[in-house]
Amino acid sequence: MTQQTFKSAKRRYHRVFWPLMGVYSVIVLAGSYTLNQMDPEPEWLQASLAVACAVPVIGTLLVMLRYALETDEYSRMIQLKGFAWAGVITVSIIFLIGFLQLFHVIENFEIFWFGPFFFIAFGISTLIMNGGRQC
């Protein structure tokens, strides 16, 4: 990928990020509403909605990576280190919770929460590495 100015990379990021979040929000809200209206909930519809919700999130990860690759070396380093630290923190928590379940300390943990936790860990680690400034 070619390196662009920080401003144009950020503009491209926002041009794709916000529509993806809009699509994600509509799918989650409309899907939840639709499923609540049905009794019983068709399994094919549940599976379709699960996949449909995951697609914009995966797109967001790809857009974040593209943004990191299109910026200058310093911003790229901060973004990619943020990805790395978020991955390390998230996988560490996954192992910890897995062992707590294995040894019957906790019963069950919803795996869904690891996704939002990754994004939170990414945001915090990126802010810390960038001295509290937005990258």
The first five atom37 places (N, CA, C, CB, O) and aatype in JSON, in Angstrom:
{
  "aatype": [12, 16, 5, 5, 16, 13, 11, 15, 0, 11, 1, 1, 18, 8, 1, 19, 13, 17, 14, 10, 12, 7, 19, 18, 15, 19, 9, 19, 10, 0, 7, 15, 18, 16, 10, 2, 5, 12, 3, 14, 6, 14, 6, 17, 10, 5, 0, 15, 10, 0, 19, 0, 4, 0, 19, 14, 19, 9, 7, 16, 10, 10, 19, 12, 10, 1, 18, 0, 10, 6, 16, 3, 6, 18, 15, 1, 12, 9, 5, 10, 11, 7, 13, 0, 17, 0, 7, 19, 9, 16, 19, 15, 9, 9, 13, 10, 9, 7, 13, 10, 5, 10, 13, 8, 19, 9, 6, 2, 13, 6, 9, 13, 17, 13, 7, 14, 13, 13, 13, 9, 0, 13, 7, 9, 15, 16, 10, 9, 12, 2, 7, 7, 1, 5, 4],
  "atom_mask": [
    [1, 1, 1, 1, 1],
    [1, 1, 1, 1, 1],
    [1, 1, 1, 1, 1],
    [1, 1, 1, 1, 1],
    [1, 1, 1, 1, 1],
    [1, 1, 1, 1, 1],
    [1, 1, 1, 1, 1],
    [1, 1, 1, 1, 1],
    [1, 1, 1, 1, 1],
    [1, 1, 1, 1, 1],
    [1, 1, 1, 1, 1],
    [1, 1, 1, 1, 1],
    [1, 1, 1, 1, 1],
    [1, 1, 1, 1, 1],
    [1, 1, 1, 1, 1],
    [1, 1, 1, 1, 1],
    [1, 1, 1, 1, 1],
    [1, 1, 1, 1, 1],
    [1, 1, 1, 1, 1],
    [1, 1, 1, 1, 1],
    [1, 1, 1, 1, 1],
    [1, 1, 1, 0, 1],
    [1, 1, 1, 1, 1],
    [1, 1, 1, 1, 1],
    [1, 1, 1, 1, 1],
    [1, 1, 1, 1, 1],
    [1, 1, 1, 1, 1],
    [1, 1, 1, 1, 1],
    [1, 1, 1, 1, 1],
    [1, 1, 1, 1, 1],
    [1, 1, 1, 0, 1],
    [1, 1, 1, 1, 1],
    [1, 1, 1, 1, 1],
    [1, 1, 1, 1, 1],
    [1, 1, 1, 1, 1],
    [1, 1, 1, 1, 1],
    [1, 1, 1, 1, 1],
    [1, 1, 1, 1, 1],
    [1, 1, 1, 1, 1],
    [1, 1, 1, 1, 1],
    [1, 1, 1, 1, 1],
    [1, 1, 1, 1, 1],
    [1, 1, 1, 1, 1],
    [1, 1, 1, 1, 1],
    [1, 1, 1, 1, 1],
    [1, 1, 1, 1, 1],
    [1, 1, 1, 1, 1],
    [1, 1, 1, 1, 1],
    [1, 1, 1, 1, 1],
    [1, 1, 1, 1, 1],
    [1, 1, 1, 1, 1],
    [1, 1, 1, 1, 1],
    [1, 1, 1, 1, 1],
    [1, 1, 1, 1, 1],
    [1, 1, 1, 1, 1],
    [1, 1, 1, 1, 1],
    [1, 1, 1, 1, 1],
    [1, 1, 1, 1, 1],
    [1, 1, 1, 0, 1],
    [1, 1, 1, 1, 1],
    [1, 1, 1, 1, 1],
    [1, 1, 1, 1, 1],
    [1, 1, 1, 1, 1],
    [1, 1, 1, 1, 1],
    [1, 1, 1, 1, 1],
    [1, 1, 1, 1, 1],
    [1, 1, 1, 1, 1],
    [1, 1, 1, 1, 1],
    [1, 1, 1, 1, 1],
    [1, 1, 1, 1, 1],
    [1, 1, 1, 1, 1],
    [1, 1, 1, 1, 1],
    [1, 1, 1, 1, 1],
    [1, 1, 1, 1, 1],
    [1, 1, 1, 1, 1],
    [1, 1, 1, 1, 1],
    [1, 1, 1, 1, 1],
    [1, 1, 1, 1, 1],
    [1, 1, 1, 1, 1],
    [1, 1, 1, 1, 1],
    [1, 1, 1, 1, 1],
    [1, 1, 1, 0, 1],
    [1, 1, 1, 1, 1],
    [1, 1, 1, 1, 1],
    [1, 1, 1, 1, 1],
    [1, 1, 1, 1, 1],
    [1, 1, 1, 0, 1],
    [1, 1, 1, 1, 1],
    [1, 1, 1, 1, 1],
    [1, 1, 1, 1, 1],
    [1, 1, 1, 1, 1],
    [1, 1, 1, 1, 1],
    [1, 1, 1, 1, 1],
    [1, 1, 1, 1, 1],
    [1, 1, 1, 1, 1],
    [1, 1, 1, 1, 1],
    [1, 1, 1, 1, 1],
    [1, 1, 1, 0, 1],
    [1, 1, 1, 1, 1],
    [1, 1, 1, 1, 1],
    [1, 1, 1, 1, 1],
    [1, 1, 1, 1, 1],
    [1, 1, 1, 1, 1],
    [1, 1, 1, 1, 1],
    [1, 1, 1, 1, 1],
    [1, 1, 1, 1, 1],
    [1, 1, 1, 1, 1],
    [1, 1, 1, 1, 1],
    [1, 1, 1, 1, 1],
    [1, 1, 1, 1, 1],
    [1, 1, 1, 1, 1],
    [1, 1, 1, 1, 1],
    [1, 1, 1, 1, 1],
    [1, 1, 1, 1, 1],
    [1, 1, 1, 0, 1],
    [1, 1, 1, 1, 1],
    [1, 1, 1, 1, 1],
    [1, 1, 1, 1, 1],
    [1, 1, 1, 1, 1],
    [1, 1, 1, 1, 1],
    [1, 1, 1, 1, 1],
    [1, 1, 1, 1, 1],
    [1, 1, 1, 0, 1],
    [1, 1, 1, 1, 1],
    [1, 1, 1, 1, 1],
    [1, 1, 1, 1, 1],
    [1, 1, 1, 1, 1],
    [1, 1, 1, 1, 1],
    [1, 1, 1, 1, 1],
    [1, 1, 1, 1, 1],
    [1, 1, 1, 0, 1],
    [1, 1, 1, 0, 1],
    [1, 1, 1, 1, 1],
    [1, 1, 1, 1, 1],
    [1, 1, 1, 1, 1]
  ],
  "atom_positions": [
    [[0.84, -1.18, 0.0], [0.0, 0.0, 0.0], [0.88, 1.24, 0.0], [-0.95, 0.0, 1.21], [1.97, 1.24, 0.57]],
    [[0.4, 2.25, -0.62], [1.18, 3.48, -0.68], [0.92, 4.31, 0.57], [0.83, 4.28, -1.94], [-0.18, 4.31, 1.12]],
    [[1.96, 5.01, 0.99], [1.82, 5.87, 2.16], [1.12, 7.16, 1.75], [3.2, 6.17, 2.79], [1.46, 7.77, 0.74]],
    [[0.14, 7.55, 2.54], [-0.61, 8.76, 2.27], [-0.4, 9.73, 3.41], [-2.11, 8.46, 2.07], [0.23, 9.4, 4.42]],
    [[-0.92, 10.93, 3.24], [-0.84, 11.87, 4.34], [-1.73, 11.38, 5.46], [-1.24, 13.3, 3.89], [-2.7, 10.65, 5.25]],
    [[-1.38, 11.8, 6.67], [-2.16, 11.4, 7.84], [-3.61, 11.82, 7.68], [-1.55, 12.0, 9.12], [-4.53, 11.06, 8.02]],
    [[-3.83, 13.02, 7.17], [-5.18, 13.55, 7.03], [-6.01, 12.72, 6.05], [-5.14, 15.01, 6.57], [-7.17, 12.4, 6.33]],
    [[-5.44, 12.37, 4.9], [-6.21, 11.59, 3.92], [-6.44, 10.17, 4.4], [-5.47, 11.57, 2.57], [-7.5, 9.59, 4.13]],
    [[-5.48, 9.59, 5.12], [-5.67, 8.25, 5.68], [-6.78, 8.25, 6.71], [-4.36, 7.73, 6.31], [-7.61, 7.34, 6.75]],
    [[-6.8, 9.29, 7.54], [-7.84, 9.39, 8.57], [-9.21, 9.6, 7.93], [-7.53, 10.53, 9.55], [-10.21, 9.04, 8.4]],
    [[-9.27, 10.38, 6.88], [-10.53, 10.63, 6.17], [-11.05, 9.33, 5.55], [-10.34, 11.71, 5.07], [-12.24, 9.01, 5.66]],
    [[-10.16, 8.58, 4.91], [-10.57, 7.28, 4.34], [-11.05, 6.33, 5.42], [-9.41, 6.65, 3.56], [-12.02, 5.61, 5.23]],
    [[-10.36, 6.33, 6.56], [-10.74, 5.48, 7.69], [-12.16, 5.8, 8.13], [-9.76, 5.66, 8.86], [-13.0, 4.9, 8.25]],
    [[-12.45, 7.07, 8.37], [-13.78, 7.47, 8.84], [-14.85, 7.23, 7.78], [-13.77, 8.95, 9.23], [-15.99, 6.9, 8.12]],
    [[-14.5, 7.38, 6.51], [-15.46, 7.17, 5.43], [-15.94, 5.71, 5.39], [-14.83, 7.55, 4.09], [-17.06, 5.46, 4.94]],
    [[-15.13, 4.77, 5.84], [-15.53, 3.37, 5.84], [-15.97, 2.92, 7.24], [-14.37, 2.49, 5.35], [-16.92, 2.15, 7.36]],
    [[-15.29, 3.4, 8.28], [-15.58, 2.97, 9.65], [-17.02, 3.28, 10.06], [-14.62, 3.64, 10.62], [-17.72, 2.39, 10.53]],
    [[-17.46, 4.52, 9.88], [-18.79, 4.9, 10.36], [-19.92, 4.19, 9.63], [-18.97, 6.39, 10.23], [-20.88, 3.79, 10.29]],
    [[-19.86, 4.02, 8.32], [-20.91, 3.21, 7.68], [-20.92, 1.76, 8.18], [-20.72, 3.22, 6.16], [-21.99, 1.17, 8.35]],
    [[-19.74, 1.18, 8.42], [-19.69, -0.18, 8.96], [-20.36, -0.24, 10.34], [-18.24, -0.67, 9.06], [-21.1, -1.18, 10.63]],
    [[-20.1, 0.76, 11.18], [-20.73, 0.78, 12.5], [-22.24, 0.99, 12.39], [-20.1, 1.88, 13.37], [-23.01, 0.44, 13.18]],
    [[-22.66, 1.79, 11.41], [-24.09, 1.98, 11.18], [-24.77, 0.69, 10.76], [0.0, 0.0, 0.0], [-25.83, 0.34, 11.28]],
    [[-24.14, -0.03, 9.83], [-24.69, -1.32, 9.38], [-24.73, -2.3, 10.55], [-23.84, -1.91, 8.22], [-25.73, -3.0, 10.74]],
    [[-23.66, -2.35, 11.34], [-23.61, -3.23, 12.51], [-24.76, -2.91, 13.47], [-22.26, -3.09, 13.23], [-25.45, -3.82, 13.93]],
    [[-24.95, -1.63, 13.77], [-26.01, -1.23, 14.7], [-27.39, -1.61, 14.19], [-25.95, 0.28, 14.95], [-28.22, -2.1, 14.95]],
    [[-27.63, -1.38, 12.91], [-28.94, -1.72, 12.32], [-29.17, -3.23, 12.39], [-29.02, -1.23, 10.86], [-30.26, -3.67, 12.75]],
    [[-28.15, -4.01, 12.05], [-28.3, -5.47, 12.08], [-28.59, -5.95, 13.49], [-27.03, -6.16, 11.53], [-29.48, -6.78, 13.7]],
    [[-27.85, -5.44, 14.47], [-28.05, -5.87, 15.86], [-29.45, -5.49, 16.34], [-26.99, -5.25, 16.78], [-30.16, -6.33, 16.9]],
    [[-29.83, -4.24, 16.14], [-31.14, -3.78, 16.63], [-32.29, -4.43, 15.89], [-31.24, -2.27, 16.52], [-33.23, -4.94, 16.51]],
    [[-32.24, -4.43, 14.56], [-33.33, -5.02, 13.77], [-33.38, -6.53, 13.97], [-33.16, -4.68, 12.28], [-34.46, -7.11, 14.06]],
    [[-32.22, -7.16, 14.03], [-32.19, -8.61, 14.25], [-32.75, -9.01, 15.6], [0.0, 0.0, 0.0], [-33.52, -9.96, 15.7]],
    [[-32.36, -8.27, 16.64], [-32.89, -8.56, 17.98], [-34.39, -8.37, 18.02], [-32.22, -7.67, 19.02], [-35.12, -9.19, 18.58]],
    [[-34.86, -7.28, 17.44], [-36.3, -7.01, 17.41], [-37.05, -8.1, 16.65], [-36.58, -5.64, 16.76], [-38.08, -8.59, 17.12]],
    [[-36.52, -8.49, 15.49], [-37.16, -9.52, 14.68], [-37.22, -10.85, 15.42], [-36.42, -9.69, 13.35], [-38.26, -11.51, 15.42]],
    [[-36.13, -11.23, 16.04], [-36.11, -12.5, 16.78], [-37.06, -12.48, 17.97], [-34.7, -12.82, 17.25], [-37.68, -13.49, 18.29]],
    [[-37.18, -11.33, 18.63], [-38.1, -11.23, 19.77], [-39.56, -11.36, 19.35], [-37.89, -9.91, 20.49], [-40.4, -11.71, 20.17]],
    [[-39.85, -11.08, 18.09], [-41.23, -11.18, 17.59], [-41.6, -12.61, 17.22], [-41.42, -10.26, 16.39], [-42.77, -12.91, 17.01]],
    [[-40.62, -13.49, 17.13], [-40.87, -14.86, 16.68], [-40.81, -15.83, 17.84], [-39.85, -15.26, 15.61], [-39.99, -15.71, 18.74]],
    [[-41.72, -16.79, 17.79], [-41.71, -17.84, 18.8], [-42.11, -19.14, 18.14], [-42.66, -17.5, 19.99], [-43.29, -19.27, 17.79]],
    [[-41.28, -20.07, 17.96], [-39.87, -20.11, 18.34], [-39.0, -19.36, 17.33], [-39.39, -21.57, 18.46], [-39.41, -19.09, 16.2]],
    [[-37.8, -19.03, 17.77], [-36.86, -18.32, 16.89], [-36.23, -19.33, 15.93], [-35.76, -17.58, 17.72], [-35.63, -20.31, 16.37]],
    [[-36.35, -19.1, 14.62], [-35.76, -20.04, 13.66], [-34.23, -20.06, 13.77], [-36.18, -19.68, 12.22], [-33.58, -19.02, 13.78]],
    [[-33.69, -21.25, 13.85], [-32.24, -21.39, 14.0], [-31.49, -20.82, 12.8], [-31.87, -22.86, 14.2], [-30.41, -20.25, 12.97]],
    [[-32.03, -20.98, 11.61], [-31.37, -20.46, 10.41], [-31.27, -18.93, 10.47], [-32.13, -20.89, 9.14], [-30.29, -18.35, 10.02]],
    [[-32.31, -18.29, 11.04], [-32.29, -16.83, 11.15], [-31.29, -16.39, 12.22], [-33.7, -16.3, 11.48], [-30.59, -15.4, 12.04]],
    [[-31.23, -17.12, 13.32], [-30.26, -16.81, 14.36], [-28.83, -16.9, 13.81], [-30.43, -17.76, 15.56], [-28.01, -16.02, 14.06]],
    [[-28.56, -17.97, 13.07], [-27.22, -18.15, 12.5], [-26.91, -17.06, 11.47], [-27.09, -19.54, 11.84], [-25.8, -16.53, 11.43]],
    [[-27.9, -16.73, 10.65], [-27.7, -15.69, 9.63], [-27.41, -14.34, 10.28], [-28.94, -15.57, 8.74], [-26.53, -13.6, 9.81]],
    [[-28.13, -14.02, 11.34], [-27.9, -12.74, 12.03], [-26.54, -12.72, 12.72], [-29.01, -12.5, 13.06], [-25.87, -11.68, 12.76]],
    [[-26.12, -13.86, 13.27], [-24.81, -13.93, 13.91], [-23.71, -13.64, 12.89], [-24.59, -15.31, 14.56], [-22.78, -12.88, 13.17]],
    [[-23.8, -14.26, 11.72], [-22.81, -14.03, 10.67], [-22.88, -12.58, 10.18], [-23.02, -15.01, 9.49], [-21.86, -11.94, 9.98]],
    [[-24.1, -12.08, 10.0], [-24.28, -10.7, 9.52], [-23.71, -9.69, 10.5], [-25.77, -10.41, 9.28], [-23.18, -8.66, 10.09]],
    [[-23.8, -9.96, 11.8], [-23.22, -9.05, 12.8], [-21.7, -9.11, 12.79], [-23.74, -9.41, 14.21], [-21.04, -8.1, 13.02]],
    [[-21.14, -10.27, 12.51], [-19.69, -10.43, 12.53], [-19.01, -9.75, 11.34], [-19.32, -11.9, 12.55], [-17.88, -9.27, 11.46]],
    [[-19.69, -9.69, 10.2], [-19.07, -9.14, 8.99], [-18.62, -7.69, 9.16], [-20.05, -9.24, 7.82], [-17.48, -7.38, 8.83]],
    [[-19.47, -6.76, 9.68], [-18.99, -5.39, 9.86], [-17.86, -5.27, 10.89], [-20.15, -4.5, 10.27], [-17.01, -4.39, 10.78]],
    [[-17.86, -6.14, 11.89], [-16.79, -6.1, 12.89], [-15.47, -6.53, 12.26], [-17.13, -7.02, 14.1], [-14.43, -5.91, 12.5]],
    [[-15.51, -7.57, 11.44], [-14.31, -8.0, 10.72], [-13.86, -6.89, 9.77], [-14.58, -9.32, 9.94], [-12.66, -6.62, 9.64]],
    [[-14.81, -6.26, 9.11], [-14.49, -5.13, 8.23], [-13.82, -4.01, 8.99], [0.0, 0.0, 0.0], [-12.89, -3.38, 8.48]],
    [[-14.28, -3.75, 10.21], [-13.68, -2.71, 11.04], [-12.23, -3.03, 11.37], [-14.49, -2.52, 12.33], [-11.37, -2.16, 11.32]],
    [[-11.96, -4.29, 11.71], [-10.58, -4.69, 11.98], [-9.69, -4.47, 10.75], [-10.52, -6.16, 12.41], [-8.56, -4.0, 10.87]],
    [[-10.21, -4.82, 9.59], [-9.44, -4.62, 8.35], [-9.23, -3.14, 8.05], [-10.16, -5.29, 7.18], [-8.16, -2.75, 7.58]],
    [[-10.23, -2.32, 8.32], [-10.1, -0.87, 8.11], [-9.07, -0.29, 9.08], [-11.47, -0.16, 8.3], [-8.29, 0.59, 8.71]],
    [[-9.08, -0.78, 10.33], [-8.09, -0.32, 11.3], [-6.68, -0.68, 10.84], [-8.38, -0.92, 12.69], [-5.75, 0.13, 10.96]],
    [[-6.52, -1.89, 10.33], [-5.21, -2.31, 9.84], [-4.79, -1.47, 8.63], [-5.23, -3.8, 9.47], [-3.64, -1.05, 8.53]],
    [[-5.72, -1.24, 7.7], [-5.4, -0.42, 6.53], [-4.99, 0.98, 6.95], [-6.61, -0.35, 5.57], [-4.04, 1.55, 6.41]],
    [[-5.7, 1.55, 7.92], [-5.37, 2.88, 8.43], [-3.94, 2.9, 8.97], [-6.36, 3.31, 9.53], [-3.17, 3.82, 8.7]],
    [[-3.59, 1.87, 9.74], [-2.24, 1.81, 10.31], [-1.19, 1.73, 9.21], [-2.1, 0.61, 11.25], [-0.13, 2.36, 9.31]],
    [[-1.47, 0.97, 8.17], [-0.49, 0.8, 7.09], [-0.38, 2.02, 6.18], [-0.86, -0.4, 6.26], [0.62, 2.17, 5.49]],
    [[-1.39, 2.88, 6.18], [-1.38, 4.05, 5.29], [-0.82, 5.31, 5.95], [-2.77, 4.33, 4.8], [-0.74, 6.35, 5.3]],
    [[-0.46, 5.24, 7.21], [0.04, 6.43, 7.9], [1.57, 6.41, 7.95], [-0.55, 6.52, 9.32], [2.21, 5.49, 7.44]],
    [[2.14, 7.45, 8.56], [3.59, 7.54, 8.66], [4.14, 6.46, 9.61], [4.01, 8.94, 9.14], [3.38, 5.77, 10.28]],
    [[5.46, 6.35, 9.64], [6.1, 5.28, 10.4], [5.76, 5.34, 11.89], [7.6, 5.34, 10.22], [5.51, 4.31, 12.51]],
    [[5.74, 6.53, 12.46], [5.47, 6.66, 13.89], [4.04, 6.21, 14.21], [5.68, 8.11, 14.35], [3.83, 5.42, 15.12]],
    [[3.07, 6.72, 13.46], [1.67, 6.33, 13.69], [1.48, 4.84, 13.45], [0.72, 7.14, 12.78], [0.75, 4.17, 14.18]],
    [[2.12, 4.33, 12.41], [2.03, 2.9, 12.11], [2.56, 2.07, 13.27], [2.81, 2.56, 10.82], [1.94, 1.08, 13.68]],
    [[3.7, 2.49, 13.82], [4.29, 1.77, 14.94], [3.34, 1.77, 16.14], [5.64, 2.39, 15.33], [3.14, 0.73, 16.77]],
    [[2.75, 2.92, 16.45], [1.82, 3.02, 17.58], [0.61, 2.11, 17.35], [1.37, 4.48, 17.78], [0.22, 1.36, 18.24]],
    [[0.03, 2.18, 16.16], [-1.17, 1.38, 15.86], [-0.86, -0.12, 15.92], [-1.72, 1.74, 14.47], [-1.62, -0.89, 16.52]],
    [[0.22, -0.54, 15.3], [0.54, -1.97, 15.26], [0.96, -2.49, 16.64], [1.65, -2.23, 14.26], [0.64, -3.62, 16.99]],
    [[1.66, -1.66, 17.41], [1.95, -2.06, 18.79], [0.67, -2.15, 19.6], [2.93, -1.06, 19.45], [0.53, -3.02, 20.46]],
    [[-0.28, -1.25, 19.33], [-1.58, -1.32, 19.99], [-2.29, -2.62, 19.68], [0.0, 0.0, 0.0], [-2.86, -3.26, 20.57]],
    [[-2.26, -3.02, 18.4], [-2.84, -4.32, 18.01], [-2.14, -5.46, 18.76], [-2.72, -4.54, 16.48], [-2.8, -6.36, 19.29]],
    [[-0.81, -5.41, 18.8], [-0.05, -6.47, 19.45], [-0.38, -6.56, 20.94], [1.45, -6.26, 19.25], [-0.65, -7.64, 21.46]],
    [[-0.35, -5.41, 21.63], [-0.65, -5.42, 23.06], [-2.09, -5.83, 23.34], [-0.39, -4.04, 23.65], [-2.35, -6.57, 24.29]],
    [[-3.01, -5.37, 22.51], [-4.41, -5.78, 22.69], [-4.54, -7.29, 22.53], [-5.33, -5.05, 21.69], [-5.29, -7.93, 23.27]],
    [[-3.83, -7.85, 21.56], [-3.86, -9.3, 21.37], [-3.27, -10.04, 22.56], [0.0, 0.0, 0.0], [-3.84, -11.03, 23.03]],
    [[-2.12, -9.57, 23.06], [-1.48, -10.21, 24.21], [-2.39, -10.14, 25.44], [-0.12, -9.54, 24.52], [-2.57, -11.14, 26.13]],
    [[-2.95, -8.97, 25.71], [-3.82, -8.8, 26.87], [-5.06, -9.68, 26.74], [-4.22, -7.32, 27.03], [-5.44, -10.36, 27.69]],
    [[-5.69, -9.67, 25.56], [-6.92, -10.44, 25.36], [-6.66, -11.94, 25.46], [-7.53, -10.11, 23.99], [-7.41, -12.64, 26.13]],
    [[-5.6, -12.43, 24.82], [-5.3, -13.86, 24.89], [-4.92, -14.26, 26.32], [-4.16, -14.22, 23.92], [-5.27, -15.35, 26.76]],
    [[-4.22, -13.39, 27.04], [-3.89, -13.68, 28.44], [-5.16, -13.84, 29.27], [-3.01, -12.57, 29.02], [-5.26, -14.76, 30.09]],
    [[-6.12, -12.94, 29.07], [-7.39, -13.03, 29.8], [-8.16, -14.29, 29.4], [-8.25, -11.77, 29.53], [-8.79, -14.93, 30.24]],
    [[-8.1, -14.65, 28.11], [-8.77, -15.87, 27.65], [-8.18, -17.09, 28.36], [-8.63, -16.03, 26.11], [-8.92, -17.95, 28.83]],
    [[-6.84, -17.16, 28.44], [-6.21, -18.28, 29.14], [-6.59, -18.29, 30.62], [-4.7, -18.21, 28.99], [-6.92, -19.34, 31.17]],
    [[-6.55, -17.12, 31.26], [-6.89, -17.04, 32.67], [-8.31, -17.54, 32.92], [-6.75, -15.6, 33.18], [-8.54, -18.37, 33.8]],
    [[-9.26, -17.05, 32.14], [-10.66, -17.48, 32.31], [-10.8, -18.96, 31.98], [-11.6, -16.63, 31.41], [-11.56, -19.67, 32.65]],
    [[-10.09, -19.43, 30.96], [-10.13, -20.86, 30.62], [-9.66, -21.73, 31.77], [0.0, 0.0, 0.0], [-10.28, -22.75, 32.07]],
    [[-8.56, -21.34, 32.41], [-8.07, -22.12, 33.54], [-9.0, -22.01, 34.75], [-6.67, -21.65, 33.93], [-9.19, -22.99, 35.47]],
    [[-9.59, -20.84, 34.96], [-10.56, -20.7, 36.05], [-11.76, -21.63, 35.82], [-11.04, -19.24, 36.17], [-12.3, -22.19, 36.77]],
    [[-12.18, -21.78, 34.57], [-13.26, -22.71, 34.26], [-12.8, -24.16, 34.41], [-13.79, -22.47, 32.84], [-13.53, -24.99, 34.95]],
    [[-11.6, -24.45, 33.94], [-11.06, -25.81, 34.0], [-10.99, -26.31, 35.44], [-9.68, -25.86, 33.36], [-11.26, -27.48, 35.71]],
    [[-10.61, -25.43, 36.36], [-10.48, -25.81, 37.76], [-11.72, -25.45, 38.58], [-9.27, -25.14, 38.36], [-11.67, -25.39, 39.81]],
    [[-12.82, -25.22, 37.89], [-14.15, -25.02, 38.5], [-14.21, -23.85, 39.48], [-14.57, -26.27, 39.21], [-14.95, -23.9, 40.46]],
    [[-13.44, -22.81, 39.21], [-13.52, -21.59, 40.02], [-14.7, -20.75, 39.55], [-12.2, -20.78, 39.94], [-15.41, -20.15, 40.36]],
    [[-14.9, -20.71, 38.24], [-16.06, -20.03, 37.68], [-16.81, -21.01, 36.8], [-15.64, -18.76, 36.87], [-16.24, -21.95, 36.26]],
    [[-18.1, -20.78, 36.67], [-18.95, -21.68, 35.89], [-18.83, -21.44, 34.4], [-20.39, -21.54, 36.32], [-18.33, -22.29, 33.66]],
    [[-19.28, -20.31, 33.97], [-19.4, -20.03, 32.56], [-19.03, -18.58, 32.29], [-20.81, -20.34, 32.05], [-19.25, -17.71, 33.13]],
    [[-18.48, -18.33, 31.12], [-18.18, -16.97, 30.71], [-18.55, -16.83, 29.25], [-16.67, -16.61, 30.95], [-18.17, -17.65, 28.42]],
    [[-19.29, -15.8, 28.95], [-19.72, -15.57, 27.57], [-18.53, -15.14, 26.72], [-20.85, -14.51, 27.51], [-17.95, -14.09, 26.95]],
    [[-18.19, -15.95, 25.75], [-17.03, -15.68, 24.9], [-17.19, -14.4, 24.08], [-16.8, -16.85, 23.96], [-16.2, -13.8, 23.67]],
    [[-18.42, -13.97, 23.85], [-18.68, -12.75, 23.08], [-17.9, -11.56, 23.64], [-20.17, -12.43, 23.08], [-17.42, -10.73, 22.86]],
    [[-17.76, -11.47, 24.94], [-17.16, -10.29, 25.57], [-15.68, -10.11, 25.27], [-17.35, -10.37, 27.05], [-15.13, -9.05, 25.54]],
    [[-15.03, -11.13, 24.72], [-13.62, -10.97, 24.36], [-13.43, -10.01, 23.19], [-13.01, -12.33, 24.01], [-12.41, -9.34, 23.1]],
    [[-14.4, -9.94, 22.28], [-14.32, -9.01, 21.15], [-14.3, -7.56, 21.61], [0.0, 0.0, 0.0], [-13.36, -6.83, 21.3]],
    [[-15.33, -7.13, 22.36], [-15.3, -5.75, 22.88], [-14.08, -5.5, 23.77], [-16.57, -5.46, 23.66], [-13.52, -4.4, 23.76]],
    [[-13.67, -6.51, 24.54], [-12.5, -6.35, 25.4], [-11.25, -6.07, 24.56], [-12.29, -7.6, 26.27], [-10.42, -5.25, 24.96]],
    [[-11.11, -6.73, 23.41], [-9.97, -6.49, 22.53], [-9.94, -5.03, 22.09], [-10.02, -7.41, 21.29], [-8.89, -4.39, 22.13]],
    [[-11.1, -4.5, 21.67], [-11.14, -3.11, 21.21], [-10.82, -2.13, 22.35], [-12.52, -2.79, 20.61], [-10.16, -1.12, 22.13]],
    [[-11.28, -2.43, 23.55], [-10.96, -1.59, 24.71], [-9.46, -1.65, 24.99], [-11.78, -2.03, 25.96], [-8.82, -0.62, 25.22]],
    [[-8.9, -2.86, 24.99], [-7.46, -3.03, 25.23], [-6.65, -2.31, 24.15], [-7.09, -4.52, 25.27], [-5.62, -1.72, 24.45]],
    [[-7.11, -2.37, 22.91], [-6.43, -1.67, 21.81], [-6.44, -0.16, 22.06], [-7.09, -2.0, 20.46], [-5.41, 0.5, 21.94]],
    [[-7.59, 0.38, 22.39], [-7.71, 1.82, 22.62], [-6.84, 2.29, 23.77], [0.0, 0.0, 0.0], [-6.15, 3.3, 23.65]],
    [[-6.88, 1.57, 24.87], [-6.09, 1.96, 26.05], [-4.59, 1.84, 25.77], [-6.47, 1.09, 27.27], [-3.82, 2.74, 26.09]],
    [[-4.18, 0.72, 25.16], [-2.75, 0.55, 24.9], [-2.23, 1.57, 23.89], [-2.47, -0.87, 24.4], [-1.1, 2.04, 24.01]],
    [[-3.05, 1.91, 22.9], [-2.64, 2.91, 21.92], [-2.52, 4.29, 22.57], [-3.64, 2.97, 20.76], [-1.58, 5.03, 22.3]],
    [[-3.47, 4.63, 23.44], [-3.39, 5.91, 24.15], [-2.16, 5.98, 25.04], [-4.65, 6.14, 24.98], [-1.47, 7.0, 25.08]],
    [[-1.88, 4.9, 25.75], [-0.72, 4.88, 26.65], [0.58, 5.05, 25.85], [-0.68, 3.57, 27.47], [1.45, 5.83, 26.24]],
    [[0.7, 4.32, 24.75], [1.93, 4.41, 23.95], [2.08, 5.76, 23.27], [1.95, 3.31, 22.91], [3.2, 6.17, 22.95]],
    [[0.98, 6.44, 23.04], [1.04, 7.73, 22.35], [0.99, 8.89, 23.34], [-0.12, 7.85, 21.35], [0.73, 10.03, 22.95]],
    [[1.23, 8.62, 24.6], [1.27, 9.68, 25.6], [-0.07, 10.35, 25.84], [0.0, 0.0, 0.0], [-0.11, 11.53, 26.18]],
    [[-1.16, 9.62, 25.66], [-2.49, 10.17, 25.91], [-3.1, 10.94, 24.75], [0.0, 0.0, 0.0], [-4.22, 11.44, 24.85]],
    [[-2.35, 11.04, 23.65], [-2.88, 11.76, 22.47], [-3.5, 10.76, 21.51], [-1.75, 12.56, 21.76], [-3.08, 9.61, 21.42]],
    [[-4.53, 11.22, 20.8], [-5.17, 10.37, 19.8], [-4.23, 10.19, 18.62], [-6.53, 10.98, 19.33], [-3.57, 11.13, 18.19]],
    [[-4.17, 8.97, 18.11], [-3.27, 8.67, 16.99], [-3.95, 8.92, 15.67], [-2.78, 7.23, 17.05], [-3.34, 8.72, 14.61]]
  ]
}
